[in-house]
Amino acid sequence: MGNSILFFMMFQPWLKASGWDGKGTINAFGQFTHTTSHLNLWSQAAPPGVKISGSWAIFISVAIFVVVVGAIQAITNRSDLAGGVTAVASVVVAILVLVVILNLDTNLPKVQAAMGMGNDWGPQVGLAISALRGTGSYPWPGHNVPLSTAGLTSWAFSSAGVAFGCAALAVITAWRNGLREILAFIGKFL
């Protein structure tokens, strides 16, 4: 049950960033959603976009499928082997969620740069027009302007909590039902 909830949590924003040219979010699959204030509209070269691989999230989805199928088999057939498969797949899901979180965390500067300003006069014109319209503030010397921020969201941290909680529960259940089956299953791959 918890791993299926985790699957739906992966579509929520796990990373958020804001900057001079708007706000953006990224989910576990690397899908980048960006709202812009068109600051770089007159730029010759806009800031680079963001491309984050979603392959780890696809691996998580496959592992969650294995967990669900293994859990159904363990419940319906009272199979210790299926319980072992469920436990191992749950641990794999938890590790992969941690890998996705670390991957997003290392890509924070790229996401932050995507919301930045270009390197020409276009963004300066955009800042001035925004300040004259009253929809933004120009960073004059001595004028306090909030800095842009980027960071992981509570969805990322709660997904890790769900994944590790489900893994612990699956391992304890499998341990109780048949430690020998788990060791034999792991031994087949080593």
Salt bridges, closest charged atoms under 4 A:
none
